[in-house]
Amino acid sequence: MLENYLPVLIFLVVGMMVGVGAMFVGGFVLAPSKPDAAKNSPFECGFEAFEDARVKFDVRYYLVAILFIIFDLEIAFLFPWAVVLDKIGLFGILAMGLFLGVLVIGFIYEWKKGALEWE
């Protein structure tokens, strides 16, 4: 019974060796570390950092991200749907109508939260 698992064990060991070997070669052999004061100093676009990097994002950032996903999904699914519209018939039209309805609900939520208003 255990001889059935021997190929799996060999595969796992070889996979681990390849992974550790790649990290060793990439981290120590190909990219030697030679830090100095200029490399270790924090900078932001060539300037000293203005504030801490661990600040909380405004919720509008996430609303804009959701808005992008809504329109990105809509376009990604509308083109293939339009290509095969004559083959999928009424079921395809109803399914796309339901899909677009869900996206419109998300768009209305974004609108009500003020994600479309810029300061």
Buried (B, 14 or more C-beta within 10 A) or exposed (E): EEEEEEEEEEEEEEEEEEEEEEEEEEEEEEEEEEEEEEEEEEEEEEEEEEEEEEEEEEEBEEBBEBBEEBEEBBEEBEEEBEEEEEEEEEEBEEEBEEBBEEBEEBBEBBEEBEBEEEE
